[in-house]
Amino acid sequence: MRAAAETVNGALLVPQRAVSELQGTYQVAVVGDGNKVNLRSVKVGDRVGTMWIIHSSRRFVYWWNNFFNIISTVLVQALFLWKFDLSTMRNVLLLNIATAIVGLLITASCGVYGFKYGPQQMERTAA
């Protein structure tokens, strides 16, 4: 006899054989537009028979990370073009260092946000 311990509303169930695991990272192949297959990193939850509950996908973190890195690179370079004379090696080096530091800060903050909050929270109710 089986009884439901809890109910997860809005859960995505995926067959266990569709989830690949490599060094603690779980991925699911998703067929998109034009029948192109993309691998997406997911956070797996409990098993329901041969199905796994997928809690979240980290895709949004990567998208926002790339978006903010591109915007920050353009803004830092525009600021340096406006404020500094880039005909000297020193100022060009400062531009590269500033761009790298801003990119590192954005990547770290997006990573922390993604691991702390995740893209979605599923509602759990006791059955």
Phi, psi and omega in degrees: 000137180240145177226143179286125179279327178204162177244131178248108180282138178075020182285147175256118179260130181231138177301140182303323181292344179274351181258125176255145182236130177219114179052045176082000178255129181257138179226151177232135176276129182238130178272122183252204180299142179069022181057034177268136181265130177238139174270134179235133176284136182226162173252117183270154179242218182291160175262140175237095186067239178262011181253148175248142173276127177263118183278318185201164174236139183268011185301320183298327180295316180295321180296310181294323178300311179296318180301309182292326177295319178295313180298315182294322178298315179296317181293317179297317180293322177295319178298316179293322177296326182282319189263333188240154174272110185272019176275351178258148180296325181298314182290326176294320177296318177298321176300314179296319179294315180298318179297318180293319180294316179297317177298318178296317179296319179293317179298317180295316181292322177295320178297315179297316178300315182297319181282332182279314186255326183070167184283337182204151175247130179265145181279126178248131176231143178285140181272000000 
